[in-house]
Amino acid sequence: MKHLLLAVSALSLLGGAAAQAQPHEREAFRHEERREALRDRYWYGGRWNERRHGPAYVFPPGHAYRRWSVGQILPPAFLAPGFFIGDWGAYRLPPPPPRFHYVRVGPDILLVGPRGYIRQVIPGFFY
């Protein structure tokens, strides 16, 4: 009888510890889920947007990734039609103004004028 009481009390203590561990595991799962969700989105235009998986990107010779800002001039190497995003509607982008093009530079999209003037930057659009 004494052994039975000890066994029941030991099981009740273990059950309490297991019940306490479950919320922590659930919270860790939620944290991981939240982190994955944020990785697949980016903040732009006052709202969260979905990142897109685009085709592999190769920089022009002599160039590497850098952050571009509005008002800068994009080098002529990026103004070749191979870097233009012709199907902007498929990416839910608004139509570019006349003589402007969307240009992909690494994971970013730039709205660029005819001489390389950057009018808009959408950082982290692709992953």
C-alpha positions in Angstrom: 0.0 0.0 0.0 2.9 2.3 0.9 4.5 1.6 -2.5 1.3 2.3 -4.3 0.9 5.7 -2.7 4.5 6.6 -3.5 4.0 5.5 -7.2 0.8 7.5 -7.5 2.3 10.6 -5.9 5.4 10.3 -8.2 3.2 10.0 -11.3 1.2 13.1 -10.2 4.4 15.1 -9.8 5.6 14.0 -13.3 2.3 14.8 -14.9 2.4 18.3 -13.4 5.9 18.9 -14.8 4.9 17.6 -18.3 1.8 19.9 -18.2 4.1 22.9 -17.4 6.4 22.0 -20.3 3.7 22.0 -22.9 3.0 25.8 -23.0 6.7 26.5 -23.4 6.9 24.1 -26.4 3.8 25.6 -27.9 5.3 29.1 -27.5 8.5 28.0 -29.1 6.5 26.6 -32.1 4.6 29.8 -32.4 7.8 31.8 -32.3 9.3 29.7 -35.1 6.1 30.0 -37.1 6.1 33.7 -36.7 9.7 34.0 -37.7 9.1 32.0 -40.9 6.1 34.2 -41.7 8.2 37.3 -41.4 10.9 35.9 -43.5 8.4 35.5 -46.4 7.1 39.1 -46.1 8.5 42.6 -46.3 7.2 45.9 -45.1 6.6 48.5 -47.8 4.1 51.2 -48.5 2.7 51.0 -45.0 1.7 47.3 -45.2 3.2 43.8 -45.2 3.7 42.3 -48.7 4.6 38.8 -49.8 8.1 38.1 -51.0 8.4 36.5 -54.4 10.7 33.7 -55.5 12.2 35.0 -58.7 14.5 33.4 -61.2 18.2 33.2 -60.3 19.9 36.6 -60.5 23.3 37.4 -61.9 24.9 40.8 -61.4 26.6 42.5 -64.4 30.3 42.0 -64.4 32.1 44.3 -61.9 29.0 44.9 -59.8 27.7 43.4 -56.5 24.7 44.0 -54.3 24.4 47.4 -52.6 21.4 49.4 -51.3 20.1 51.9 -53.7 18.2 55.1 -52.7 15.8 57.4 -54.5 17.6 60.1 -56.5 20.7 58.0 -57.2 21.8 57.1 -60.8 21.8 53.4 -61.6 24.9 52.4 -63.7 24.2 51.8 -67.4 25.1 48.1 -67.0 21.7 47.6 -65.2 19.7 49.4 -67.9 19.8 46.5 -70.4 16.5 44.8 -71.2 17.6 41.6 -69.5 17.3 43.4 -66.1 13.9 45.0 -66.8 10.8 43.6 -65.3 8.4 43.6 -68.3 5.5 41.7 -66.7 5.0 44.1 -63.8 1.3 43.1 -63.5 2.3 39.6 -62.6 4.1 41.0 -59.5 1.1 43.3 -58.7 3.2 46.4 -59.4 1.4 49.5 -60.6 2.1 50.5 -64.2 5.3 52.5 -64.6 5.1 56.0 -65.8 6.0 56.6 -69.5 9.7 56.1 -70.2 10.3 54.4 -66.8 11.0 50.8 -66.2 11.1 48.4 -63.2 14.6 47.0 -62.9 15.5 44.1 -60.7 18.8 44.5 -58.8 19.4 41.5 -56.6 16.4 41.1 -54.2 15.2 44.7 -54.8 13.0 46.3 -57.5 13.8 49.8 -58.6 11.7 52.2 -60.7 14.2 53.8 -63.0 14.0 56.6 -65.6 15.6 56.6 -69.0 19.0 57.9 -67.8 19.2 55.6 -64.7 17.5 58.1 -62.3 16.0 56.0 -59.4 12.5 57.2 -58.6 11.3 54.4 -56.3 13.0 51.5 -54.4 11.1 48.4 -53.2 13.7 46.6 -51.0 13.6 42.8 -50.4 10.9 42.1 -53.0 12.5 38.8 -54.0 14.1 36.1 -51.9 
